């Protein structure tokens, strides 16, 4: 479930002091459920209920970063160093 602010304003973001900065490469399953694209999480936030949200930027698109509920089935965290 979306926080009330995101239900009415898709451009809403949590207060910056509540956001934990990050630099996490990810692979994202798009809504069409067929395409995976590379992206980057540049911020984490937990809702008052404890649900993790991430500020996600998709690489290769002109879209601005957007807040999405973290779903490990659709957003795969990639290693940041040494494999």
PyMOL Python script that loads the backbone (N, CA, C, O; Angstrom):
from pymol import cmd

cmd.read_pdbstr("""\
ATOM      1  N   UNK A   1       0.840  -1.183   0.000  1.00  0.00           N
ATOM      2  CA  UNK A   1       0.000   0.000   0.000  1.00  0.00           C
ATOM      3  C   UNK A   1       0.884   1.245   0.000  1.00  0.00           C
ATOM      4  O   UNK A   1       1.887   1.306   0.711  1.00  0.00           O
ATOM      5  N   UNK A   2       0.507   2.219  -0.791  1.00  0.00           N
ATOM      6  CA  UNK A   2       1.260   3.461  -0.893  1.00  0.00           C
ATOM      7  C   UNK A   2       1.026   4.339   0.328  1.00  0.00           C
ATOM      8  O   UNK A   2      -0.075   4.353   0.879  1.00  0.00           O
ATOM      9  N   UNK A   3       2.061   5.078   0.760  1.00  0.00           N
ATOM     10  CA  UNK A   3       1.803   6.088   1.778  1.00  0.00           C
ATOM     11  C   UNK A   3       0.762   7.072   1.245  1.00  0.00           C
ATOM     12  O   UNK A   3       0.701   7.295   0.036  1.00  0.00           O
ATOM     13  N   UNK A   4      -0.053   7.662   2.108  1.00  0.00           N
ATOM     14  CA  UNK A   4      -1.121   8.560   1.634  1.00  0.00           C
ATOM     15  C   UNK A   4      -0.627   9.644   0.689  1.00  0.00           C
ATOM     16  O   UNK A   4      -1.323   9.991  -0.265  1.00  0.00           O
ATOM     17  N   UNK A   5       0.571  10.191   0.938  1.00  0.00           N
ATOM     18  CA  UNK A   5       1.086  11.261   0.092  1.00  0.00           C
ATOM     19  C   UNK A   5       1.323  10.786  -1.338  1.00  0.00           C
ATOM     20  O   UNK A   5       1.061  11.528  -2.284  1.00  0.00           O
ATOM     21  N   UNK A   6       1.818   9.554  -1.510  1.00  0.00           N
ATOM     22  CA  UNK A   6       2.084   9.041  -2.860  1.00  0.00           C
ATOM     23  C   UNK A   6       0.796   8.668  -3.578  1.00  0.00           C
ATOM     24  O   UNK A   6       0.775   8.606  -4.808  1.00  0.00           O
ATOM     25  N   UNK A   7      -0.270   8.421  -2.839  1.00  0.00           N
ATOM     26  CA  UNK A   7      -1.545   8.100  -3.475  1.00  0.00           C
ATOM     27  C   UNK A   7      -2.108   9.316  -4.200  1.00  0.00           C
ATOM     28  O   UNK A   7      -2.795   9.174  -5.211  1.00  0.00           O
ATOM     29  N   UNK A   8      -1.819  10.516  -3.686  1.00  0.00           N
ATOM     30  CA  UNK A   8      -2.372  11.727  -4.291  1.00  0.00           C
ATOM     31  C   UNK A   8      -1.333  12.549  -5.050  1.00  0.00           C
ATOM     32  O   UNK A   8      -1.701  13.350  -5.909  1.00  0.00           O
ATOM     33  N   UNK A   9      -0.047  12.371  -4.756  1.00  0.00           N
ATOM     34  CA  UNK A   9       1.001  13.161  -5.399  1.00  0.00           C
ATOM     35  C   UNK A   9       2.183  12.264  -5.747  1.00  0.00           C
ATOM     36  O   UNK A   9       3.025  12.010  -4.887  1.00  0.00           O
ATOM     37  N   UNK A  10       2.270  11.772  -7.000  1.00  0.00           N
ATOM     38  CA  UNK A  10       3.345  10.857  -7.376  1.00  0.00           C
ATOM     39  C   UNK A  10       4.748  11.448  -7.239  1.00  0.00           C
ATOM     40  O   UNK A  10       5.724  10.699  -7.198  1.00  0.00           O
ATOM     41  N   UNK A  11       4.870  12.766  -7.167  1.00  0.00           N
ATOM     42  CA  UNK A  11       6.177  13.403  -7.041  1.00  0.00           C
ATOM     43  C   UNK A  11       6.586  13.576  -5.576  1.00  0.00           C
ATOM     44  O   UNK A  11       7.661  14.111  -5.305  1.00  0.00           O
ATOM     45  N   UNK A  12       5.754  13.138  -4.629  1.00  0.00           N
ATOM     46  CA  UNK A  12       6.063  13.292  -3.197  1.00  0.00           C
ATOM     47  C   UNK A  12       7.326  12.537  -2.831  1.00  0.00           C
ATOM     48  O   UNK A  12       7.604  11.473  -3.383  1.00  0.00           O
ATOM     49  N   UNK A  13       8.086  13.086  -1.906  1.00  0.00           N
ATOM     50  CA  UNK A  13       9.190  12.345  -1.314  1.00  0.00           C
ATOM     51  C   UNK A  13       9.198  12.599   0.187  1.00  0.00           C
ATOM     52  O   UNK A  13       8.752  13.644   0.660  1.00  0.00           O
ATOM     53  N   UNK A  14       9.715  11.619   0.927  1.00  0.00           N
ATOM     54  CA  UNK A  14       9.767  11.789   2.374  1.00  0.00           C
ATOM     55  C   UNK A  14      10.743  12.897   2.754  1.00  0.00           C
ATOM     56  O   UNK A  14      11.577  13.289   1.938  1.00  0.00           O
ATOM     57  N   UNK A  15      10.651  13.407   3.983  1.00  0.00           N
ATOM     58  CA  UNK A  15      11.604  14.437   4.412  1.00  0.00           C
ATOM     59  C   UNK A  15      13.036  13.920   4.271  1.00  0.00           C
ATOM     60  O   UNK A  15      13.340  12.795   4.667  1.00  0.00           O
ATOM     61  N   UNK A  16      13.900  14.741   3.712  1.00  0.00           N
ATOM     62  CA  UNK A  16      15.266  14.306   3.413  1.00  0.00           C
ATOM     63  C   UNK A  16      16.005  13.812   4.657  1.00  0.00           C
ATOM     64  O   UNK A  16      16.865  12.938   4.545  1.00  0.00           O
ATOM     65  N   UNK A  17      15.695  14.342   5.829  1.00  0.00           N
ATOM     66  CA  UNK A  17      16.379  13.881   7.040  1.00  0.00           C
ATOM     67  C   UNK A  17      15.981  12.451   7.407  1.00  0.00           C
ATOM     68  O   UNK A  17      16.667  11.810   8.203  1.00  0.00           O
ATOM     69  N   UNK A  18      14.884  11.944   6.842  1.00  0.00           N
ATOM     70  CA  UNK A  18      14.451  10.565   7.091  1.00  0.00           C
ATOM     71  C   UNK A  18      14.977   9.582   6.039  1.00  0.00           C
ATOM     72  O   UNK A  18      14.770   8.374   6.157  1.00  0.00           O
ATOM     73  N   UNK A  19      15.653  10.099   5.020  1.00  0.00           N
ATOM     74  CA  UNK A  19      16.143   9.272   3.919  1.00  0.00           C
ATOM     75  C   UNK A  19      17.599   8.897   4.183  1.00  0.00           C
ATOM     76  O   UNK A  19      18.423   9.749   4.515  1.00  0.00           O
ATOM     77  N   UNK A  20      17.898   7.613   4.029  1.00  0.00           N
ATOM     78  CA  UNK A  20      19.284   7.136   4.151  1.00  0.00           C
ATOM     79  C   UNK A  20      19.883   7.088   2.746  1.00  0.00           C
ATOM     80  O   UNK A  20      19.426   6.304   1.914  1.00  0.00           O
ATOM     81  N   UNK A  21      20.904   7.917   2.463  1.00  0.00           N
ATOM     82  CA  UNK A  21      21.513   7.909   1.136  1.00  0.00           C
ATOM     83  C   UNK A  21      22.105   6.537   0.813  1.00  0.00           C
ATOM     84  O   UNK A  21      22.542   5.806   1.701  1.00  0.00           O
ATOM     85  N   UNK A  22      22.109   6.209  -0.474  1.00  0.00           N
ATOM     86  CA  UNK A  22      22.626   4.913  -0.908  1.00  0.00           C
ATOM     87  C   UNK A  22      23.187   5.043  -2.315  1.00  0.00           C
ATOM     88  O   UNK A  22      22.896   5.998  -3.036  1.00  0.00           O
ATOM     89  N   UNK A  23      23.980   4.082  -2.681  1.00  0.00           N
ATOM     90  CA  UNK A  23      24.430   3.928  -4.061  1.00  0.00           C
ATOM     91  C   UNK A  23      24.415   2.430  -4.316  1.00  0.00           C
ATOM     92  O   UNK A  23      25.426   1.749  -4.148  1.00  0.00           O
ATOM     93  N   UNK A  24      23.261   1.928  -4.720  1.00  0.00           N
ATOM     94  CA  UNK A  24      23.064   0.488  -4.859  1.00  0.00           C
ATOM     95  C   UNK A  24      22.609   0.157  -6.272  1.00  0.00           C
ATOM     96  O   UNK A  24      21.484   0.488  -6.644  1.00  0.00           O
ATOM     97  N   UNK A  25      23.464  -0.494  -7.077  1.00  0.00           N
ATOM     98  CA  UNK A  25      23.011  -0.932  -8.394  1.00  0.00           C
ATOM     99  C   UNK A  25      21.968  -2.038  -8.249  1.00  0.00           C
ATOM    100  O   UNK A  25      22.054  -2.883  -7.358  1.00  0.00           O
ATOM    101  N   UNK A  26      20.995  -2.011  -9.134  1.00  0.00           N
ATOM    102  CA  UNK A  26      19.906  -2.985  -9.096  1.00  0.00           C
ATOM    103  C   UNK A  26      19.517  -3.394 -10.507  1.00  0.00           C
ATOM    104  O   UNK A  26      19.879  -2.740 -11.486  1.00  0.00           O
ATOM    105  N   UNK A  27      18.783  -4.474 -10.589  1.00  0.00           N
ATOM    106  CA  UNK A  27      18.121  -4.878 -11.819  1.00  0.00           C
ATOM    107  C   UNK A  27      16.634  -4.884 -11.495  1.00  0.00           C
ATOM    108  O   UNK A  27      16.218  -5.440 -10.478  1.00  0.00           O
ATOM    109  N   UNK A  28      15.824  -4.260 -12.369  1.00  0.00           N
ATOM    110  CA  UNK A  28      14.418  -4.030 -12.076  1.00  0.00           C
ATOM    111  C   UNK A  28      13.550  -4.720 -13.124  1.00  0.00           C
ATOM    112  O   UNK A  28      13.762  -4.562 -14.326  1.00  0.00           O
ATOM    113  N   UNK A  29      12.581  -5.479 -12.654  1.00  0.00           N
ATOM    114  CA  UNK A  29      11.590  -6.087 -13.542  1.00  0.00           C
ATOM    115  C   UNK A  29      10.519  -5.040 -13.803  1.00  0.00           C
ATOM    116  O   UNK A  29       9.837  -4.595 -12.880  1.00  0.00           O
ATOM    117  N   UNK A  30      10.373  -4.650 -15.062  1.00  0.00           N
ATOM    118  CA  UNK A  30       9.397  -3.626 -15.410  1.00  0.00           C
ATOM    119  C   UNK A  30       7.973  -4.152 -15.259  1.00  0.00           C
ATOM    120  O   UNK A  30       7.748  -5.356 -15.137  1.00  0.00           O
ATOM    121  N   UNK A  31       7.022  -3.227 -15.269  1.00  0.00           N
ATOM    122  CA  UNK A  31       5.620  -3.593 -15.063  1.00  0.00           C
ATOM    123  C   UNK A  31       5.085  -4.547 -16.114  1.00  0.00           C
ATOM    124  O   UNK A  31       4.116  -5.262 -15.858  1.00  0.00           O
ATOM    125  N   UNK A  32       5.703  -4.576 -17.304  1.00  0.00           N
ATOM    126  CA  UNK A  32       5.233  -5.507 -18.332  1.00  0.00           C
ATOM    127  C   UNK A  32       5.616  -6.952 -17.998  1.00  0.00           C
ATOM    128  O   UNK A  32       5.223  -7.883 -18.702  1.00  0.00           O
ATOM    129  N   UNK A  33       6.383  -7.129 -16.923  1.00  0.00           N
ATOM    130  CA  UNK A  33       6.780  -8.447 -16.400  1.00  0.00           C
ATOM    131  C   UNK A  33       7.586  -9.281 -17.394  1.00  0.00           C
ATOM    132  O   UNK A  33       7.677 -10.500 -17.249  1.00  0.00           O
ATOM    133  N   UNK A  34       8.164  -8.641 -18.389  1.00  0.00           N
ATOM    134  CA  UNK A  34       8.990  -9.358 -19.346  1.00  0.00           C
ATOM    135  C   UNK A  34      10.383  -8.770 -19.469  1.00  0.00           C
ATOM    136  O   UNK A  34      11.314  -9.461 -19.883  1.00  0.00           O
ATOM    137  N   UNK A  35      10.536  -7.501 -19.115  1.00  0.00           N
ATOM    138  CA  UNK A  35      11.805  -6.817 -19.341  1.00  0.00           C
ATOM    139  C   UNK A  35      12.479  -6.469 -18.028  1.00  0.00           C
ATOM    140  O   UNK A  35      11.853  -5.936 -17.112  1.00  0.00           O
ATOM    141  N   UNK A  36      13.775  -6.780 -17.949  1.00  0.00           N
ATOM    142  CA  UNK A  36      14.610  -6.379 -16.832  1.00  0.00           C
ATOM    143  C   UNK A  36      15.499  -5.243 -17.304  1.00  0.00           C
ATOM    144  O   UNK A  36      16.051  -5.313 -18.403  1.00  0.00           O
ATOM    145  N   UNK A  37      15.652  -4.199 -16.501  1.00  0.00           N
ATOM    146  CA  UNK A  37      16.538  -3.088 -16.842  1.00  0.00           C
ATOM    147  C   UNK A  37      17.431  -2.790 -15.639  1.00  0.00           C
ATOM    148  O   UNK A  37      17.095  -3.105 -14.498  1.00  0.00           O
ATOM    149  N   UNK A  38      18.563  -2.181 -15.925  1.00  0.00           N
ATOM    150  CA  UNK A  38      19.466  -1.769 -14.860  1.00  0.00           C
ATOM    151  C   UNK A  38      18.982  -0.464 -14.247  1.00  0.00           C
ATOM    152  O   UNK A  38      18.377   0.373 -14.918  1.00  0.00           O
ATOM    153  N   UNK A  39      19.254  -0.312 -12.989  1.00  0.00           N
ATOM    154  CA  UNK A  39      18.883   0.908 -12.290  1.00  0.00           C
ATOM    155  C   UNK A  39      19.797   1.136 -11.105  1.00  0.00           C
ATOM    156  O   UNK A  39      20.781   0.422 -10.911  1.00  0.00           O
ATOM    157  N   UNK A  40      19.457   2.138 -10.320  1.00  0.00           N
ATOM    158  CA  UNK A  40      20.245   2.465  -9.145  1.00  0.00           C
ATOM    159  C   UNK A  40      19.318   2.990  -8.066  1.00  0.00           C
ATOM    160  O   UNK A  40      18.453   3.828  -8.321  1.00  0.00           O
ATOM    161  N   UNK A  41      19.511   2.488  -6.862  1.00  0.00           N
ATOM    162  CA  UNK A  41      18.820   3.037  -5.700  1.00  0.00           C
ATOM    163  C   UNK A  41      19.744   4.093  -5.115  1.00  0.00           C
ATOM    164  O   UNK A  41      20.911   3.815  -4.837  1.00  0.00           O
ATOM    165  N   UNK A  42      19.219   5.323  -4.925  1.00  0.00           N
ATOM    166  CA  UNK A  42      20.053   6.364  -4.330  1.00  0.00           C
ATOM    167  C   UNK A  42      19.483   6.871  -3.011  1.00  0.00           C
ATOM    168  O   UNK A  42      19.936   7.891  -2.492  1.00  0.00           O
ATOM    169  N   UNK A  43      18.497   6.171  -2.469  1.00  0.00           N
ATOM    170  CA  UNK A  43      17.978   6.518  -1.159  1.00  0.00           C
ATOM    171  C   UNK A  43      17.028   5.454  -0.641  1.00  0.00           C
ATOM    172  O   UNK A  43      16.278   4.850  -1.407  1.00  0.00           O
ATOM    173  N   UNK A  44      17.065   5.226   0.678  1.00  0.00           N
ATOM    174  CA  UNK A  44      16.147   4.298   1.346  1.00  0.00           C
ATOM    175  C   UNK A  44      15.336   5.066   2.371  1.00  0.00           C
ATOM    176  O   UNK A  44      15.840   5.996   3.000  1.00  0.00           O
ATOM    177  N   UNK A  45      14.085   4.680   2.539  1.00  0.00           N
ATOM    178  CA  UNK A  45      13.209   5.275   3.533  1.00  0.00           C
ATOM    179  C   UNK A  45      12.279   4.185   4.036  1.00  0.00           C
ATOM    180  O   UNK A  45      11.845   3.336   3.257  1.00  0.00           O
ATOM    181  N   UNK A  46      11.967   4.196   5.320  1.00  0.00           N
ATOM    182  CA  UNK A  46      10.998   3.253   5.884  1.00  0.00           C
ATOM    183  C   UNK A  46       9.761   4.030   6.297  1.00  0.00           C
ATOM    184  O   UNK A  46       9.853   5.031   7.007  1.00  0.00           O
ATOM    185  N   UNK A  47       8.593   3.561   5.846  1.00  0.00           N
ATOM    186  CA  UNK A  47       7.332   4.199   6.211  1.00  0.00           C
ATOM    187  C   UNK A  47       7.103   4.038   7.706  1.00  0.00           C
ATOM    188  O   UNK A  47       7.778   3.229   8.343  1.00  0.00           O
ATOM    189  N   UNK A  48       6.165   4.791   8.286  1.00  0.00           N
ATOM    190  CA  UNK A  48       5.868   4.620   9.709  1.00  0.00           C
ATOM    191  C   UNK A  48       5.484   3.186  10.068  1.00  0.00           C
ATOM    192  O   UNK A  48       5.672   2.768  11.211  1.00  0.00           O
ATOM    193  N   UNK A  49       4.952   2.430   9.114  1.00  0.00           N
ATOM    194  CA  UNK A  49       4.594   1.026   9.352  1.00  0.00           C
ATOM    195  C   UNK A  49       5.811   0.103   9.247  1.00  0.00           C
ATOM    196  O   UNK A  49       5.718  -1.082   9.570  1.00  0.00           O
ATOM    197  N   UNK A  50       6.948   0.637   8.799  1.00  0.00           N
ATOM    198  CA  UNK A  50       8.164  -0.157   8.680  1.00  0.00           C
ATOM    199  C   UNK A  50       8.437  -0.708   7.293  1.00  0.00           C
ATOM    200  O   UNK A  50       9.409  -1.439   7.101  1.00  0.00           O
ATOM    201  N   UNK A  51       7.597  -0.373   6.323  1.00  0.00           N
ATOM    202  CA  UNK A  51       7.784  -0.856   4.952  1.00  0.00           C
ATOM    203  C   UNK A  51       8.959  -0.134   4.293  1.00  0.00           C
ATOM    204  O   UNK A  51       9.003   1.096   4.309  1.00  0.00           O
ATOM    205  N   UNK A  52       9.918  -0.876   3.709  1.00  0.00           N
ATOM    206  CA  UNK A  52      11.046  -0.214   3.042  1.00  0.00           C
ATOM    207  C   UNK A  52      10.638   0.331   1.671  1.00  0.00           C
ATOM    208  O   UNK A  52       9.941  -0.330   0.900  1.00  0.00           O
ATOM    209  N   UNK A  53      11.088   1.545   1.393  1.00  0.00           N
ATOM    210  CA  UNK A  53      10.892   2.205   0.108  1.00  0.00           C
ATOM    211  C   UNK A  53      12.257   2.614  -0.412  1.00  0.00           C
ATOM    212  O   UNK A  53      13.173   2.886   0.364  1.00  0.00           O
ATOM    213  N   UNK A  54      12.388   2.654  -1.740  1.00  0.00           N
ATOM    214  CA  UNK A  54      13.659   3.074  -2.326  1.00  0.00           C
ATOM    215  C   UNK A  54      13.402   4.133  -3.395  1.00  0.00           C
ATOM    216  O   UNK A  54      12.402   4.098  -4.111  1.00  0.00           O
ATOM    217  N   UNK A  55      14.346   5.080  -3.476  1.00  0.00           N
ATOM    218  CA  UNK A  55      14.308   6.072  -4.550  1.00  0.00           C
ATOM    219  C   UNK A  55      15.084   5.451  -5.690  1.00  0.00           C
ATOM    220  O   UNK A  55      16.299   5.269  -5.605  1.00  0.00           O
ATOM    221  N   UNK A  56      14.375   5.128  -6.758  1.00  0.00           N
ATOM    222  CA  UNK A  56      14.911   4.314  -7.842  1.00  0.00           C
ATOM    223  C   UNK A  56      15.044   5.116  -9.122  1.00  0.00           C
ATOM    224  O   UNK A  56      14.117   5.804  -9.547  1.00  0.00           O
ATOM    225  N   UNK A  57      16.209   5.012  -9.722  1.00  0.00           N
ATOM    226  CA  UNK A  57      16.442   5.634 -11.032  1.00  0.00           C
ATOM    227  C   UNK A  57      16.756   4.524 -12.015  1.00  0.00           C
ATOM    228  O   UNK A  57      17.647   3.708 -11.777  1.00  0.00           O
ATOM    229  N   UNK A  58      16.022   4.492 -13.121  1.00  0.00           N
ATOM    230  CA  UNK A  58      16.270   3.502 -14.166  1.00  0.00           C
ATOM    231  C   UNK A  58      17.293   4.065 -15.142  1.00  0.00           C
ATOM    232  O   UNK A  58      17.158   5.196 -15.611  1.00  0.00           O
ATOM    233  N   UNK A  59      18.305   3.281 -15.443  1.00  0.00           N
ATOM    234  CA  UNK A  59      19.375   3.712 -16.340  1.00  0.00           C
ATOM    235  C   UNK A  59      18.887   3.619 -17.785  1.00  0.00           C
ATOM    236  O   UNK A  59      18.228   2.653 -18.171  1.00  0.00           O
ATOM    237  N   UNK A  60      19.219   4.631 -18.570  1.00  0.00           N
ATOM    238  CA  UNK A  60      18.847   4.632 -19.979  1.00  0.00           C
ATOM    239  C   UNK A  60      17.479   5.235 -20.241  1.00  0.00           C
ATOM    240  O   UNK A  60      16.981   5.163 -21.365  1.00  0.00           O
ATOM    241  N   UNK A  61      16.861   5.827 -19.228  1.00  0.00           N
ATOM    242  CA  UNK A  61      15.578   6.498 -19.423  1.00  0.00           C
ATOM    243  C   UNK A  61      15.715   7.947 -18.978  1.00  0.00           C
ATOM    244  O   UNK A  61      16.607   8.289 -18.202  1.00  0.00           O
ATOM    245  N   UNK A  62      14.839   8.774 -19.466  1.00  0.00           N
ATOM    246  CA  UNK A  62      14.847  10.185 -19.086  1.00  0.00           C
ATOM    247  C   UNK A  62      14.007  10.430 -17.835  1.00  0.00           C
ATOM    248  O   UNK A  62      13.932  11.557 -17.346  1.00  0.00           O
ATOM    249  N   UNK A  63      13.384   9.391 -17.327  1.00  0.00           N
ATOM    250  CA  UNK A  63      12.520   9.541 -16.157  1.00  0.00           C
ATOM    251  C   UNK A  63      13.328   9.940 -14.921  1.00  0.00           C
ATOM    252  O   UNK A  63      14.445   9.469 -14.708  1.00  0.00           O
ATOM    253  N   UNK A  64      12.742  10.807 -14.126  1.00  0.00           N
ATOM    254  CA  UNK A  64      13.374  11.225 -12.874  1.00  0.00           C
ATOM    255  C   UNK A  64      13.300  10.079 -11.865  1.00  0.00           C
ATOM    256  O   UNK A  64      12.431   9.214 -11.978  1.00  0.00           O
ATOM    257  N   UNK A  65      14.198  10.065 -10.883  1.00  0.00           N
ATOM    258  CA  UNK A  65      14.101   9.035  -9.848  1.00  0.00           C
ATOM    259  C   UNK A  65      12.723   9.094  -9.178  1.00  0.00           C
ATOM    260  O   UNK A  65      12.155  10.171  -9.001  1.00  0.00           O
ATOM    261  N   UNK A  66      12.201   7.935  -8.813  1.00  0.00           N
ATOM    262  CA  UNK A  66      10.869   7.868  -8.194  1.00  0.00           C
ATOM    263  C   UNK A  66      10.913   6.919  -7.010  1.00  0.00           C
ATOM    264  O   UNK A  66      11.695   5.969  -6.993  1.00  0.00           O
ATOM    265  N   UNK A  67      10.076   7.180  -6.030  1.00  0.00           N
ATOM    266  CA  UNK A  67       9.977   6.309  -4.865  1.00  0.00           C
ATOM    267  C   UNK A  67       9.119   5.105  -5.192  1.00  0.00           C
ATOM    268  O   UNK A  67       8.026   5.238  -5.742  1.00  0.00           O
ATOM    269  N   UNK A  68       9.629   3.913  -4.844  1.00  0.00           N
ATOM    270  CA  UNK A  68       8.889   2.660  -5.046  1.00  0.00           C
ATOM    271  C   UNK A  68       9.038   1.804  -3.803  1.00  0.00           C
ATOM    272  O   UNK A  68      10.086   1.799  -3.157  1.00  0.00           O
ATOM    273  N   UNK A  69       7.992   1.090  -3.482  1.00  0.00           N
ATOM    274  CA  UNK A  69       8.080   0.138  -2.375  1.00  0.00           C
ATOM    275  C   UNK A  69       9.074  -0.936  -2.786  1.00  0.00           C
ATOM    276  O   UNK A  69       9.000  -1.459  -3.898  1.00  0.00           O
ATOM    277  N   UNK A  70      10.005  -1.268  -1.894  1.00  0.00           N
ATOM    278  CA  UNK A  70      11.014  -2.267  -2.221  1.00  0.00           C
ATOM    279  C   UNK A  70      10.363  -3.647  -2.254  1.00  0.00           C
ATOM    280  O   UNK A  70       9.777  -4.099  -1.270  1.00  0.00           O
ATOM    281  N   UNK A  71      10.478  -4.298  -3.396  1.00  0.00           N
ATOM    282  CA  UNK A  71       9.952  -5.646  -3.597  1.00  0.00           C
ATOM    283  C   UNK A  71      11.109  -6.492  -4.128  1.00  0.00           C
ATOM    284  O   UNK A  71      11.500  -6.335  -5.285  1.00  0.00           O
ATOM    285  N   UNK A  72      11.671  -7.398  -3.294  1.00  0.00           N
ATOM    286  CA  UNK A  72      12.830  -8.175  -3.739  1.00  0.00           C
ATOM    287  C   UNK A  72      12.541  -9.102  -4.909  1.00  0.00           C
ATOM    288  O   UNK A  72      13.472  -9.622  -5.523  1.00  0.00           O
ATOM    289  N   UNK A  73      11.269  -9.319  -5.232  1.00  0.00           N
ATOM    290  CA  UNK A  73      10.916 -10.125  -6.404  1.00  0.00           C
ATOM    291  C   UNK A  73      11.053  -9.320  -7.694  1.00  0.00           C
ATOM    292  O   UNK A  73      11.203  -9.900  -8.769  1.00  0.00           O
ATOM    293  N   UNK A  74      11.002  -7.981  -7.600  1.00  0.00           N
ATOM    294  CA  UNK A  74      11.035  -7.124  -8.776  1.00  0.00           C
ATOM    295  C   UNK A  74      12.264  -6.212  -8.814  1.00  0.00           C
ATOM    296  O   UNK A  74      12.600  -5.666  -9.865  1.00  0.00           O
ATOM    297  N   UNK A  75      12.931  -6.049  -7.674  1.00  0.00           N
ATOM    298  CA  UNK A  75      14.119  -5.200  -7.601  1.00  0.00           C
ATOM    299  C   UNK A  75      15.241  -6.044  -7.007  1.00  0.00           C
ATOM    300  O   UNK A  75      15.266  -6.308  -5.805  1.00  0.00           O
ATOM    301  N   UNK A  76      16.158  -6.460  -7.858  1.00  0.00           N
ATOM    302  CA  UNK A  76      17.264  -7.320  -7.411  1.00  0.00           C
ATOM    303  C   UNK A  76      18.486  -6.463  -7.107  1.00  0.00           C
ATOM    304  O   UNK A  76      18.963  -5.726  -7.969  1.00  0.00           O
ATOM    305  N   UNK A  77      18.992  -6.562  -5.878  1.00  0.00           N
ATOM    306  CA  UNK A  77      20.202  -5.835  -5.496  1.00  0.00           C
ATOM    307  C   UNK A  77      21.402  -6.520  -6.150  1.00  0.00           C
ATOM    308  O   UNK A  77      21.545  -7.740  -6.075  1.00  0.00           O
ATOM    309  N   UNK A  78      22.256  -5.731  -6.788  1.00  0.00           N
ATOM    310  CA  UNK A  78      23.457  -6.251  -7.440  1.00  0.00           C
ATOM    311  C   UNK A  78      24.674  -5.934  -6.570  1.00  0.00           C
ATOM    312  O   UNK A  78      24.651  -4.966  -5.810  1.00  0.00           O
ATOM    313  N   UNK A  79      25.735  -6.737  -6.672  1.00  0.00           N
ATOM    314  CA  UNK A  79      26.928  -6.460  -5.860  1.00  0.00           C
ATOM    315  C   UNK A  79      27.545  -5.126  -6.228  1.00  0.00           C
ATOM    316  O   UNK A  79      27.530  -4.716  -7.388  1.00  0.00           O
ATOM    317  N   UNK A  80      28.087  -4.454  -5.224  1.00  0.00           N
ATOM    318  CA  UNK A  80      28.749  -3.173  -5.470  1.00  0.00           C
ATOM    319  C   UNK A  80      30.256  -3.316  -5.545  1.00  0.00           C
ATOM    320  O   UNK A  80      30.941  -2.431  -6.058  1.00  0.00           O
ATOM    321  N   UNK A  81      30.782  -4.433  -5.034  1.00  0.00           N
ATOM    322  CA  UNK A  81      32.225  -4.649  -5.135  1.00  0.00           C
ATOM    323  C   UNK A  81      32.544  -6.121  -5.035  1.00  0.00           C
ATOM    324  O   UNK A  81      31.791  -6.899  -4.449  1.00  0.00           O
ATOM    325  N   UNK A  82      33.655  -6.489  -5.607  1.00  0.00           N
ATOM    326  CA  UNK A  82      34.218  -7.828  -5.582  1.00  0.00           C
ATOM    327  C   UNK A  82      33.260  -8.996  -5.723  1.00  0.00           C
ATOM    328  O   UNK A  82      32.476  -9.264  -4.812  1.00  0.00           O
ATOM    329  N   UNK A  83      33.308  -9.678  -6.821  1.00  0.00           N
ATOM    330  CA  UNK A  83      32.552 -10.933  -6.974  1.00  0.00           C
ATOM    331  C   UNK A  83      33.496 -12.052  -7.315  1.00  0.00           C
ATOM    332  O   UNK A  83      33.064 -13.192  -7.486  1.00  0.00           O
TER     333      UNK A  83
END
""", "prot")
cmd.dss("prot")
cmd.show_as("cartoon", "prot")
cmd.util.cbc("prot")
cmd.orient("prot")
